[in-house]
Amino acid sequence: MRLDGPVSEMLPSPQTRLLRRGYVLESITLGWNVVGVLILTAAALAARSVALAGFGLDSLIEIGASTVVIWELSGTGEERQRKALRLIGVAFLLLATYLAVQSLIVLVTRFAPHPSPVGMAWTGVTALVMFALAAGKARTGRALDNPVLLTEGRVTLIDGVLATAVLVGLLLNASLGWWWADPLAAFVLVYYATREGRAALAQ
């Protein structure tokens, strides 16, 4: 059925609907990570887990990235997009630097955290949520032709990969005593975060 006249004029345009979807995706990401920082801080202190503490820092970076995208979606213009991309690029590089330093410290000190059921449960659920959000941001960003939303979607994807790596490390440490599994997995994320950070800063 085709709508004409005043009724069709009141319906939001496709662009408006896409922008609203972008806001919703970023708001969910923001809220999830705010809660995550609190849960991860408590779990990291209880388990003396460097990996969980690092994932908490990643959640803080994701909060910053989501805030940047919400700010960018509220306005237009290439200059605002460039500033937003630079901020996201810096967040990527900060994440890569922290992960590299954290992993080296864990390997050198042979630091093995206590098992953390809460940490394992949260990182498992977070991985699923972040992968779903990243897919939604990728589709919406392509439809809007918005490089900032696309770039932040890759931050969310890396957040999901990091959650998976932390989960695997915690499981291996708890079940087999392989304390070194988590820092080795983190080095893979250092590569991807560095690559995405440089790409964002180059735009």
GROMACS elastic network, one bead per residue, 0.5 to 0.9 nm:
[ bonds ]
;  ai    aj funct       b0    kb
    2     8     6  0.85360   500
    3     6     6  0.87358   500
    3     7     6  0.65282   500
    3     8     6  0.51585   500
    3     9     6  0.88297   500
    4     7     6  0.63691   500
    4     8     6  0.51805   500
    4     9     6  0.76910   500
    5     8     6  0.57289   500
    5     9     6  0.64363   500
    6     9     6  0.50182   500
    6    10     6  0.63376   500
    7    10     6  0.53390   500
    7    11     6  0.68478   500
    8    11     6  0.53665   500
    8    12     6  0.86107   500
    9    12     6  0.78312   500
    9    13     6  0.88305   500
   10    13     6  0.89787   500
   12    15     6  0.80190   500
   12    16     6  0.58826   500
   12    17     6  0.63359   500
   13    16     6  0.51462   500
   13    17     6  0.63115   500
   13    18     6  0.86832   500
   14    17     6  0.50951   500
   14    18     6  0.61722   500
   14    19     6  0.86372   500
   15    18     6  0.51389   500
   15    19     6  0.62124   500
   15    20     6  0.86437   500
   15   143     6  0.86344   500
   15   144     6  0.70558   500
   16    19     6  0.50805   500
   16    20     6  0.61707   500
   16    21     6  0.85984   500
   17    20     6  0.50729   500
   17    21     6  0.61914   500
   17    22     6  0.86485   500
   18    22     6  0.61934   500
   18    23     6  0.86802   500
   18   140     6  0.62951   500
   18   141     6  0.85605   500
   18   143     6  0.75540   500
   18   144     6  0.68358   500
   19    23     6  0.62680   500
   19    24     6  0.86752   500
   19    73     6  0.70997   500
   19    74     6  0.89475   500
   19   140     6  0.81877   500
   19   144     6  0.77781   500
   20    23     6  0.50469   500
   20    24     6  0.62123   500
   20    25     6  0.86588   500
   21    24     6  0.50454   500
   21    25     6  0.61456   500
   21    26     6  0.85798   500
   21   136     6  0.87032   500
   21   137     6  0.86700   500
   21   140     6  0.73073   500
   22    25     6  0.51893   500
   22    26     6  0.61707   500
   22    27     6  0.84602   500
   22    69     6  0.87729   500
   22    70     6  0.81802   500
   22    73     6  0.79451   500
   22   136     6  0.84689   500
   22   137     6  0.68149   500
   22   140     6  0.65708   500
   22   141     6  0.78232   500
   22   149     6  0.76656   500
   23    26     6  0.52214   500
   23    27     6  0.59290   500
   23    28     6  0.85684   500
   23    69     6  0.84909   500
   23    70     6  0.63388   500
   23    73     6  0.76339   500
   24    27     6  0.50357   500
   24    28     6  0.61438   500
   24    29     6  0.85775   500
   25    28     6  0.52893   500
   25    29     6  0.62728   500
   25    30     6  0.86434   500
   25   133     6  0.64289   500
   25   134     6  0.88069   500
   25   136     6  0.73012   500
   25   137     6  0.68810   500
   26    30     6  0.60017   500
   26    31     6  0.85554   500
   26    66     6  0.55049   500
   26    67     6  0.78458   500
   26    69     6  0.73898   500
   26    70     6  0.67856   500
   26   133     6  0.84227   500
   26   137     6  0.83584   500
   27    30     6  0.50079   500
   27    31     6  0.60898   500
   27    32     6  0.84507   500
   27    66     6  0.75178   500
   27    67     6  0.86188   500
   27    70     6  0.80462   500
   28    31     6  0.52160   500
   28    32     6  0.59781   500
   28    33     6  0.85339   500
   28   133     6  0.83469   500
   29    32     6  0.52204   500
   29    33     6  0.61782   500
   29    34     6  0.86243   500
   29    62     6  0.78146   500
   29    63     6  0.75095   500
   29    66     6  0.68958   500
   29   129     6  0.87239   500
   29   130     6  0.77345   500
   29   133     6  0.73774   500
   29   156     6  0.81701   500
   30    33     6  0.53846   500
   30    34     6  0.62359   500
   30    35     6  0.88378   500
   30    59     6  0.89957   500
   30    62     6  0.74055   500
   30    63     6  0.52701   500
   30    64     6  0.84119   500
   30    65     6  0.88013   500
   30    66     6  0.59535   500
   30    67     6  0.74072   500
   31    34     6  0.51771   500
   31    35     6  0.64272   500
   31    36     6  0.85025   500
   31    63     6  0.82769   500
   32    35     6  0.53794   500
   32    36     6  0.60353   500
   32    37     6  0.87930   500
   32    59     6  0.88900   500
   32    63     6  0.89687   500
   32   126     6  0.83851   500
   32   129     6  0.89024   500
   33    37     6  0.60300   500
   33    38     6  0.87008   500
   33    56     6  0.85818   500
   33    59     6  0.53159   500
   33    60     6  0.71156   500
   33    62     6  0.70742   500
   33    63     6  0.62458   500
   34    37     6  0.54038   500
   34    38     6  0.69208   500
   34    59     6  0.75429   500
   34    60     6  0.76722   500
   34    63     6  0.70561   500
   35    38     6  0.54382   500
   35    39     6  0.64302   500
   35    40     6  0.86636   500
   36    39     6  0.50847   500
   36    40     6  0.58043   500
   36    41     6  0.82634   500
   36    56     6  0.71049   500
   36    59     6  0.68690   500
   36    60     6  0.89995   500
   36   122     6  0.78796   500
   36   126     6  0.85046   500
   37    40     6  0.52226   500
   37    41     6  0.59556   500
   37    42     6  0.86381   500
   37    55     6  0.85226   500
   37    56     6  0.51927   500
   37    57     6  0.76937   500
   37    58     6  0.89737   500
   37    59     6  0.62107   500
   37    60     6  0.69228   500
   38    41     6  0.52935   500
   38    42     6  0.64372   500
   38    43     6  0.87211   500
   38    56     6  0.82560   500
   39    42     6  0.53576   500
   39    43     6  0.61543   500
   39    44     6  0.85358   500
   39    56     6  0.85603   500
   39   118     6  0.82021   500
   39   119     6  0.79794   500
   39   122     6  0.79831   500
   40    44     6  0.57784   500
   40    45     6  0.84007   500
   40    52     6  0.60920   500
   40    53     6  0.67013   500
   40    55     6  0.74608   500
   40    56     6  0.55436   500
   40   118     6  0.85339   500
   40   119     6  0.66669   500
   40   122     6  0.80756   500
   40   123     6  0.89447   500
   41    44     6  0.51913   500
   41    45     6  0.62129   500
   41    46     6  0.86000   500
   41    52     6  0.76391   500
   41    53     6  0.64384   500
   41    56     6  0.65605   500
   42    45     6  0.53393   500
   42    46     6  0.61953   500
   42    47     6  0.86691   500
   43    46     6  0.51246   500
   43    47     6  0.60437   500
   43    48     6  0.80576   500
   43    49     6  0.78455   500
   43    52     6  0.71827   500
   43    53     6  0.84052   500
   43   116     6  0.67842   500
   43   117     6  0.86894   500
   43   118     6  0.64258   500
   43   119     6  0.57503   500
   44    47     6  0.52627   500
   44    48     6  0.53490   500
   44    50     6  0.69165   500
   44    51     6  0.78349   500
   44    52     6  0.51707   500
   44    53     6  0.54034   500
   44    54     6  0.89761   500
   44    56     6  0.85261   500
   44   113     6  0.88206   500
   44   116     6  0.82190   500
   44   119     6  0.76604   500
   45    48     6  0.50021   500
   45    49     6  0.69359   500
   45    52     6  0.88562   500
   45    53     6  0.80770   500
   46    49     6  0.78887   500
   46   114     6  0.81694   500
   46   116     6  0.78778   500
   47    50     6  0.88419   500
   47    52     6  0.86456   500
   47   113     6  0.57899   500
   47   115     6  0.63601   500
   47   116     6  0.58329   500
   47   119     6  0.86967   500
   48    52     6  0.85295   500
   48    53     6  0.85438   500
   48   112     6  0.84822   500
   48   113     6  0.54531   500
   48   114     6  0.65605   500
   49    52     6  0.53867   500
   49    53     6  0.63406   500
   49    54     6  0.86764   500
   49   111     6  0.86030   500
   49   112     6  0.75865   500
   49   114     6  0.69692   500
   49   115     6  0.86644   500
   49   116     6  0.83958   500
   50    54     6  0.60782   500
   50    55     6  0.85986   500
   50   102     6  0.73619   500
   50   103     6  0.87839   500
   50   106     6  0.75700   500
   50   111     6  0.82757   500
   50   112     6  0.87344   500
   50   113     6  0.73238   500
   51    54     6  0.50289   500
   51    55     6  0.61936   500
   51    56     6  0.85945   500
   51   102     6  0.80072   500
   51   103     6  0.84313   500
   51   106     6  0.88741   500
   51   113     6  0.84487   500
   51   166     6  0.63626   500
   51   169     6  0.83322   500
   51   170     6  0.82692   500
   51   182     6  0.70973   500
   51   183     6  0.77108   500
   52    56     6  0.61680   500
   52    57     6  0.87191   500
   52   119     6  0.69755   500
   52   123     6  0.88285   500
   52   166     6  0.72354   500
   52   170     6  0.89273   500
   53    56     6  0.50094   500
   53    57     6  0.64918   500
   53    58     6  0.87926   500
   54    57     6  0.50556   500
   54    58     6  0.63264   500
   54    59     6  0.87247   500
   54    95     6  0.89435   500
   54    98     6  0.76080   500
   54    99     6  0.70308   500
   54   102     6  0.74217   500
   55    59     6  0.62670   500
   55    60     6  0.87151   500
   55   123     6  0.87355   500
   55   159     6  0.84487   500
   55   162     6  0.74216   500
   55   163     6  0.72279   500
   55   166     6  0.76032   500
   56    59     6  0.50212   500
   56    60     6  0.64650   500
   56    61     6  0.88681   500
   57    61     6  0.64096   500
   57    62     6  0.86630   500
   57    95     6  0.79285   500
   57    98     6  0.86090   500
   58    61     6  0.50645   500
   58    62     6  0.62165   500
   58    63     6  0.86524   500
   58    95     6  0.64426   500
   58   159     6  0.71000   500
   58   162     6  0.85461   500
   59    63     6  0.61865   500
   59    64     6  0.86953   500
   59   159     6  0.77085   500
   60    63     6  0.50198   500
   60    64     6  0.64126   500
   60    65     6  0.87354   500
   61    64     6  0.50398   500
   61    65     6  0.61810   500
   61    66     6  0.86305   500
   61    88     6  0.88545   500
   61    91     6  0.60345   500
   61    92     6  0.80694   500
   61    94     6  0.83494   500
   61    95     6  0.73512   500
   62    66     6  0.60561   500
   62    67     6  0.84673   500
   62    91     6  0.82018   500
   62   152     6  0.84565   500
   62   155     6  0.70605   500
   62   156     6  0.71159   500
   62   159     6  0.77039   500
   63    66     6  0.52371   500
   63    67     6  0.61917   500
   63    68     6  0.86739   500
   64    67     6  0.51155   500
   64    68     6  0.62490   500
   64    69     6  0.88276   500
   64    87     6  0.87793   500
   64    88     6  0.82129   500
   64    91     6  0.78752   500
   65    68     6  0.50537   500
   65    69     6  0.63756   500
   65    70     6  0.87630   500
   65    84     6  0.86333   500
   65    87     6  0.76113   500
   65    88     6  0.57514   500
   65    91     6  0.72259   500
   65   152     6  0.64465   500
   65   155     6  0.78245   500
   66    69     6  0.51555   500
   66    70     6  0.62206   500
   66    71     6  0.85691   500
   66   152     6  0.71989   500
   67    70     6  0.51840   500
   67    71     6  0.61846   500
   67    72     6  0.86161   500
   68    71     6  0.50971   500
   68    72     6  0.61531   500
   68    73     6  0.86995   500
   68    84     6  0.60159   500
   68    85     6  0.87141   500
   68    87     6  0.74772   500
   68    88     6  0.75874   500
   68   148     6  0.88018   500
   68   152     6  0.89356   500
   69    73     6  0.60274   500
   69    74     6  0.85967   500
   69    84     6  0.69835   500
   69    85     6  0.89869   500
   69    88     6  0.88633   500
   69   148     6  0.65537   500
   69   149     6  0.63247   500
   69   152     6  0.72823   500
   70    73     6  0.52097   500
   70    74     6  0.64559   500
   71    74     6  0.54039   500
   71    75     6  0.72409   500
   71    84     6  0.83574   500
   72    75     6  0.56440   500
   72    76     6  0.71950   500
   72    80     6  0.64740   500
   72    81     6  0.65568   500
   72    83     6  0.88861   500
   72    84     6  0.65540   500
   72   148     6  0.76860   500
   72   149     6  0.87939   500
   73    76     6  0.71789   500
   73   148     6  0.87856   500
   73   149     6  0.84574   500
   75    80     6  0.76061   500
   76    79     6  0.84608   500
   76    80     6  0.67656   500
   76    81     6  0.77013   500
   77    80     6  0.55945   500
   77    81     6  0.65563   500
   77    82     6  0.89255   500
   78    82     6  0.61370   500
   78    83     6  0.86730   500
   79    82     6  0.51103   500
   79    83     6  0.63020   500
   79    84     6  0.86334   500
   80    83     6  0.51826   500
   80    84     6  0.61653   500
   80    85     6  0.86101   500
   81    84     6  0.50622   500
   81    85     6  0.60747   500
   81    86     6  0.85719   500
   81   146     6  0.84500   500
   81   147     6  0.76515   500
   81   148     6  0.63338   500
   82    85     6  0.51056   500
   82    86     6  0.61663   500
   82    87     6  0.86852   500
   82   148     6  0.83182   500
   82   200     6  0.88393   500
   82   201     6  0.84393   500
   82   203     6  0.69400   500
   83    86     6  0.51537   500
   83    87     6  0.63188   500
   83    88     6  0.87523   500
   84    87     6  0.51797   500
   84    88     6  0.63005   500
   84    89     6  0.85912   500
   84   148     6  0.65955   500
   85    88     6  0.50917   500
   85    89     6  0.60149   500
   85    90     6  0.86033   500
   85   147     6  0.79025   500
   85   148     6  0.57900   500
   85   151     6  0.74308   500
   85   152     6  0.85523   500
   85   200     6  0.54750   500
   85   201     6  0.65042   500
   85   202     6  0.89278   500
   85   203     6  0.73350   500
   86    90     6  0.61929   500
   86    91     6  0.86224   500
   86   197     6  0.84935   500
   86   200     6  0.61899   500
   86   202     6  0.82578   500
   86   203     6  0.80886   500
   87    90     6  0.51688   500
   87    91     6  0.63129   500
   87    92     6  0.87875   500
   87   200     6  0.86030   500
   87   201     6  0.81923   500
   88    92     6  0.62926   500
   88    93     6  0.87950   500
   88   148     6  0.82610   500
   88   151     6  0.76110   500
   88   152     6  0.69503   500
   88   155     6  0.82198   500
   88   197     6  0.72447   500
   88   200     6  0.69339   500
   88   201     6  0.81383   500
   89    92     6  0.50989   500
   89    93     6  0.63887   500
   89    94     6  0.86767   500
   89   151     6  0.86829   500
   89   193     6  0.89737   500
   89   194     6  0.87653   500
   89   196     6  0.70509   500
   89   198     6  0.64250   500
   89   199     6  0.74243   500
   89   201     6  0.52558   500
   89   202     6  0.87751   500
   90    93     6  0.51502   500
   90    94     6  0.61229   500
   90    95     6  0.85689   500
   90   197     6  0.63881   500
   90   198     6  0.85302   500
   90   200     6  0.84394   500
   90   201     6  0.75361   500
   91    94     6  0.51014   500
   91    95     6  0.61738   500
   91    96     6  0.86637   500
   91   155     6  0.89217   500
   91   197     6  0.73797   500
   92    95     6  0.51411   500
   92    96     6  0.62472   500
   92    97     6  0.86929   500
   92   155     6  0.73620   500
   92   193     6  0.52940   500
   92   194     6  0.64770   500
   92   195     6  0.86030   500
   92   196     6  0.67823   500
   92   198     6  0.83408   500
   92   200     6  0.87475   500
   93    97     6  0.60732   500
   93    98     6  0.85358   500
   93   190     6  0.86605   500
   93   193     6  0.64511   500
   93   194     6  0.55402   500
   93   195     6  0.86599   500
   93   196     6  0.83454   500
   93   197     6  0.54037   500
   93   198     6  0.77312   500
   94    97     6  0.51348   500
   94    98     6  0.61457   500
   94    99     6  0.85580   500
   94   193     6  0.88505   500
   94   194     6  0.88643   500
   94   197     6  0.88708   500
   95    98     6  0.52453   500
   95    99     6  0.61231   500
   95   100     6  0.85887   500
   95   190     6  0.77051   500
   95   193     6  0.69452   500
   95   194     6  0.83858   500
   96    99     6  0.52207   500
   96   100     6  0.61366   500
   96   101     6  0.86793   500
   96   187     6  0.86385   500
   96   189     6  0.72364   500
   96   191     6  0.74251   500
   96   192     6  0.82152   500
   96   193     6  0.54343   500
   96   194     6  0.57887   500
   96   197     6  0.86944   500
   97   100     6  0.52301   500
   97   101     6  0.62392   500
   97   102     6  0.84818   500
   97   190     6  0.73829   500
   97   194     6  0.83802   500
   98   101     6  0.52415   500
   98   102     6  0.58901   500
   98   103     6  0.84008   500
   98   190     6  0.87510   500
   99   102     6  0.50583   500
   99   103     6  0.59147   500
   99   104     6  0.84955   500
   99   183     6  0.82610   500
   99   186     6  0.64023   500
   99   187     6  0.72690   500
   99   189     6  0.78871   500
   99   190     6  0.63263   500
  100   103     6  0.52898   500
  100   104     6  0.62482   500
  100   105     6  0.87007   500
  100   183     6  0.85283   500
  100   186     6  0.75007   500
  100   187     6  0.64645   500
  100   190     6  0.63104   500
  101   104     6  0.52644   500
  101   105     6  0.62387   500
  101   106     6  0.87215   500
  102   105     6  0.52217   500
  102   106     6  0.62627   500
  102   107     6  0.87055   500
  102   183     6  0.76418   500
  102   186     6  0.89529   500
  103   106     6  0.51615   500
  103   107     6  0.61757   500
  103   108     6  0.86016   500
  103   180     6  0.89417   500
  103   182     6  0.80006   500
  103   184     6  0.71024   500
  103   185     6  0.89712   500
  103   186     6  0.67553   500
  103   187     6  0.73100   500
  104   107     6  0.51468   500
  104   108     6  0.60564   500
  104   109     6  0.84754   500
  104   183     6  0.74086   500
  105   108     6  0.52176   500
  105   109     6  0.59595   500
  105   110     6  0.80955   500
  105   111     6  0.82011   500
  105   183     6  0.89452   500
  106   109     6  0.53392   500
  106   110     6  0.55490   500
  106   111     6  0.52459   500
  106   112     6  0.79523   500
  106   179     6  0.86606   500
  106   180     6  0.76403   500
  106   183     6  0.67019   500
  107   110     6  0.51106   500
  107   111     6  0.71318   500
  107   179     6  0.86490   500
  107   180     6  0.64211   500
  107   183     6  0.68865   500
  107   184     6  0.84495   500
  108   111     6  0.80233   500
  109   112     6  0.89301   500
  110   179     6  0.72955   500
  110   180     6  0.73867   500
  111   179     6  0.71085   500
  111   180     6  0.83980   500
  112   173     6  0.74291   500
  112   177     6  0.81083   500
  112   178     6  0.83526   500
  112   179     6  0.50920   500
  112   180     6  0.79674   500
  113   116     6  0.83595   500
  113   170     6  0.82827   500
  113   173     6  0.77791   500
  113   174     6  0.86933   500
  113   179     6  0.75554   500
  114   170     6  0.88517   500
  114   173     6  0.82831   500
  114   174     6  0.74309   500
  115   119     6  0.85346   500
  115   120     6  0.86281   500
  115   170     6  0.69137   500
  115   171     6  0.80699   500
  115   173     6  0.73259   500
  115   174     6  0.51596   500
  115   175     6  0.87560   500
  116   119     6  0.51178   500
  116   120     6  0.61658   500
  116   121     6  0.85953   500
  116   170     6  0.74332   500
  116   171     6  0.89999   500
  116   174     6  0.80813   500
  117   120     6  0.51294   500
  117   121     6  0.60891   500
  117   122     6  0.85611   500
  118   121     6  0.51941   500
  118   122     6  0.61132   500
  118   123     6  0.85656   500
  119   122     6  0.52260   500
  119   123     6  0.60451   500
  119   124     6  0.84327   500
  119   167     6  0.78808   500
  119   170     6  0.81551   500
  120   123     6  0.53422   500
  120   124     6  0.60556   500
  120   125     6  0.86929   500
  120   166     6  0.81606   500
  120   167     6  0.55366   500
  120   168     6  0.86243   500
  120   170     6  0.66664   500
  120   171     6  0.73551   500
  121   124     6  0.52627   500
  121   125     6  0.63518   500
  121   126     6  0.85241   500
  121   167     6  0.83405   500
  122   125     6  0.53333   500
  122   126     6  0.59055   500
  122   127     6  0.85403   500
  122   163     6  0.87426   500
  122   167     6  0.88292   500
  123   127     6  0.60380   500
  123   128     6  0.88154   500
  123   160     6  0.86130   500
  123   162     6  0.88009   500
  123   163     6  0.50597   500
  123   164     6  0.68449   500
  123   166     6  0.71303   500
  123   167     6  0.58334   500
  124   127     6  0.53439   500
  124   128     6  0.68192   500
  124   129     6  0.89939   500
  124   163     6  0.68248   500
  124   164     6  0.66702   500
  124   166     6  0.89989   500
  124   167     6  0.63344   500
  125   128     6  0.53640   500
  125   129     6  0.63416   500
  125   130     6  0.86788   500
  125   163     6  0.87681   500
  126   129     6  0.50542   500
  126   130     6  0.59334   500
  126   131     6  0.84712   500
  126   159     6  0.85589   500
  126   160     6  0.67916   500
  126   163     6  0.65900   500
  126   164     6  0.85693   500
  127   130     6  0.52693   500
  127   131     6  0.61707   500
  127   132     6  0.86656   500
  127   157     6  0.88113   500
  127   159     6  0.74318   500
  127   161     6  0.67975   500
  127   162     6  0.78917   500
  127   163     6  0.52233   500
  127   164     6  0.58517   500
  127   167     6  0.89189   500
  128   131     6  0.53313   500
  128   132     6  0.63214   500
  128   133     6  0.87257   500
  128   160     6  0.70334   500
  128   164     6  0.89256   500
  129   132     6  0.52253   500
  129   133     6  0.61769   500
  129   134     6  0.85714   500
  129   160     6  0.76763   500
  130   133     6  0.50235   500
  130   134     6  0.59241   500
  130   135     6  0.85393   500
  130   156     6  0.57896   500
  130   157     6  0.63008   500
  130   158     6  0.85733   500
  130   159     6  0.66155   500
  130   161     6  0.85979   500
  130   163     6  0.87577   500
  131   134     6  0.50905   500
  131   135     6  0.62658   500
  131   136     6  0.87257   500
  131   156     6  0.72677   500
  131   157     6  0.57474   500
  131   158     6  0.87828   500
  131   159     6  0.83645   500
  131   160     6  0.56034   500
  131   161     6  0.81573   500
  132   135     6  0.52752   500
  132   136     6  0.63867   500
  132   137     6  0.87762   500
  132   157     6  0.87756   500
  133   136     6  0.50645   500
  133   137     6  0.61323   500
  133   138     6  0.85775   500
  133   153     6  0.76214   500
  133   156     6  0.71461   500
  133   157     6  0.80864   500
  134   137     6  0.51010   500
  134   138     6  0.61190   500
  134   139     6  0.87213   500
  134   150     6  0.88089   500
  134   152     6  0.83678   500
  134   154     6  0.66609   500
  134   155     6  0.80982   500
  134   156     6  0.53831   500
  134   157     6  0.52653   500
  134   158     6  0.89556   500
  134   160     6  0.84428   500
  135   138     6  0.51397   500
  135   139     6  0.63650   500
  135   140     6  0.86576   500
  135   153     6  0.75232   500
  135   157     6  0.80893   500
  136   139     6  0.52933   500
  136   140     6  0.61265   500
  136   141     6  0.83848   500
  136   153     6  0.81700   500
  137   140     6  0.50723   500
  137   141     6  0.56787   500
  137   142     6  0.83232   500
  137   149     6  0.64520   500
  137   150     6  0.64231   500
  137   152     6  0.79559   500
  137   153     6  0.52226   500
  137   154     6  0.86304   500
  137   156     6  0.87581   500
  138   141     6  0.51514   500
  138   142     6  0.61119   500
  138   143     6  0.85768   500
  138   149     6  0.75157   500
  138   150     6  0.54673   500
  138   151     6  0.85887   500
  138   152     6  0.89904   500
  138   153     6  0.59247   500
  138   154     6  0.80119   500
  139   142     6  0.53416   500
  139   143     6  0.62465   500
  139   144     6  0.86940   500
  139   150     6  0.84378   500
  140   143     6  0.50832   500
  140   144     6  0.61167   500
  140   145     6  0.82912   500
  140   146     6  0.83679   500
  140   149     6  0.78816   500
  140   150     6  0.81061   500
  141   144     6  0.51097   500
  141   145     6  0.56649   500
  141   146     6  0.50354   500
  141   147     6  0.67933   500
  141   148     6  0.78289   500
  141   149     6  0.52184   500
  141   151     6  0.86903   500
  141   153     6  0.81940   500
  142   146     6  0.65552   500
  142   147     6  0.80450   500
  142   149     6  0.86047   500
  142   150     6  0.70432   500
  143   146     6  0.78545   500
  144   147     6  0.87344   500
  144   149     6  0.87967   500
  145   149     6  0.87646   500
  145   150     6  0.84094   500
  146   149     6  0.56355   500
  146   150     6  0.63981   500
  146   151     6  0.87713   500
  147   151     6  0.59568   500
  147   152     6  0.85184   500
  148   151     6  0.51160   500
  148   152     6  0.61411   500
  148   153     6  0.84241   500
  148   200     6  0.87344   500
  149   152     6  0.51420   500
  149   153     6  0.59892   500
  149   154     6  0.87467   500
  150   154     6  0.65861   500
  150   155     6  0.89571   500
  151   154     6  0.52072   500
  151   155     6  0.66408   500
  151   156     6  0.89255   500
  151   196     6  0.79916   500
  151   200     6  0.70937   500
  152   156     6  0.63442   500
  152   157     6  0.86008   500
  153   157     6  0.62164   500
  153   158     6  0.86951   500
  154   158     6  0.61394   500
  154   159     6  0.84033   500
  154   196     6  0.78589   500
  155   158     6  0.51675   500
  155   159     6  0.61551   500
  155   160     6  0.87563   500
  155   193     6  0.80408   500
  155   196     6  0.82957   500
  156   160     6  0.63367   500
  156   161     6  0.87228   500
  157   160     6  0.50835   500
  157   161     6  0.63169   500
  157   162     6  0.85706   500
  158   162     6  0.59178   500
  158   163     6  0.84032   500
  158   189     6  0.72809   500
  158   192     6  0.77564   500
  158   193     6  0.73612   500
  159   162     6  0.50424   500
  159   163     6  0.61132   500
  159   164     6  0.86464   500
  160   163     6  0.50351   500
  160   164     6  0.62878   500
  160   165     6  0.86894   500
  161   164     6  0.50583   500
  161   165     6  0.62024   500
  161   166     6  0.86327   500
  161   189     6  0.77511   500
  162   166     6  0.60598   500
  162   167     6  0.84020   500
  162   185     6  0.85333   500
  162   186     6  0.72513   500
  162   189     6  0.68339   500
  163   166     6  0.51654   500
  163   167     6  0.60377   500
  163   168     6  0.86120   500
  164   167     6  0.50179   500
  164   168     6  0.61406   500
  164   169     6  0.85443   500
  165   168     6  0.51595   500
  165   169     6  0.61267   500
  165   170     6  0.85832   500
  165   181     6  0.87441   500
  165   182     6  0.64889   500
  165   183     6  0.89516   500
  165   185     6  0.58561   500
  165   186     6  0.68433   500
  165   189     6  0.87546   500
  166   169     6  0.50502   500
  166   170     6  0.60803   500
  166   171     6  0.85368   500
  166   181     6  0.89843   500
  166   182     6  0.59026   500
  166   183     6  0.86498   500
  166   185     6  0.79649   500
  166   186     6  0.79452   500
  167   170     6  0.51227   500
  167   171     6  0.60868   500
  167   172     6  0.85630   500
  167   182     6  0.82830   500
  168   171     6  0.50992   500
  168   172     6  0.60638   500
  168   173     6  0.84475   500
  168   181     6  0.77210   500
  168   182     6  0.70442   500
  168   185     6  0.86865   500
  169   172     6  0.52123   500
  169   173     6  0.60267   500
  169   174     6  0.84745   500
  169   178     6  0.77345   500
  169   179     6  0.73060   500
  169   180     6  0.77740   500
  169   181     6  0.50918   500
  169   183     6  0.78370   500
  169   184     6  0.89056   500
  169   185     6  0.77095   500
  170   173     6  0.51161   500
  170   174     6  0.59901   500
  170   175     6  0.84788   500
  170   178     6  0.88287   500
  170   179     6  0.81238   500
  170   181     6  0.83339   500
  170   182     6  0.70652   500
  171   174     6  0.51065   500
  171   175     6  0.59281   500
  171   176     6  0.80168   500
  171   177     6  0.89577   500
  171   178     6  0.88845   500
  172   175     6  0.52431   500
  172   176     6  0.53034   500
  172   177     6  0.63188   500
  172   178     6  0.54664   500
  172   179     6  0.73607   500
  172   181     6  0.69350   500
  172   182     6  0.83666   500
  173   176     6  0.55871   500
  173   180     6  0.79814   500
  173   181     6  0.74556   500
  173   182     6  0.83183   500
  174   177     6  0.58708   500
  174   178     6  0.78894   500
  174   179     6  0.85232   500
  175   178     6  0.80630   500
  176   179     6  0.85290   500
  177   180     6  0.87460   500
  178   181     6  0.57932   500
  178   182     6  0.84759   500
  179   182     6  0.69147   500
  179   183     6  0.82825   500
  180   183     6  0.57917   500
  180   184     6  0.64185   500
  180   185     6  0.88549   500
  181   184     6  0.54214   500
  181   185     6  0.62989   500
  181   186     6  0.87850   500
  182   185     6  0.51999   500
  182   186     6  0.62598   500
  183   187     6  0.67178   500
  184   187     6  0.55060   500
  184   188     6  0.74859   500
  185   188     6  0.56504   500
  185   189     6  0.71920   500
  186   189     6  0.51288   500
  186   190     6  0.63797   500
  187   191     6  0.66142   500
  187   192     6  0.89992   500
  188   191     6  0.54004   500
  188   192     6  0.67166   500
  188   193     6  0.88294   500
  189   192     6  0.51134   500
  189   193     6  0.59166   500
  189   194     6  0.83141   500
  190   193     6  0.52536   500
  190   194     6  0.59914   500
  190   195     6  0.85363   500
  191   194     6  0.52798   500
  191   195     6  0.62103   500
  191   196     6  0.87295   500
  192   195     6  0.51186   500
  192   196     6  0.61636   500
  192   197     6  0.84546   500
  193   196     6  0.52349   500
  193   197     6  0.59495   500
  193   198     6  0.85756   500
  194   197     6  0.50907   500
  194   198     6  0.61963   500
  194   199     6  0.85837   500
  195   198     6  0.53552   500
  195   199     6  0.62252   500
  195   200     6  0.87206   500
  196   199     6  0.50062   500
  196   200     6  0.61166   500
  196   201     6  0.86357   500
  197   200     6  0.52049   500
  197   201     6  0.62718   500
  197   202     6  0.86260   500
  198   201     6  0.51635   500
  198   202     6  0.61033   500
  198   203     6  0.89259   500
  199   202     6  0.51392   500
  199   203     6  0.66574   500
  200   203     6  0.55882   500
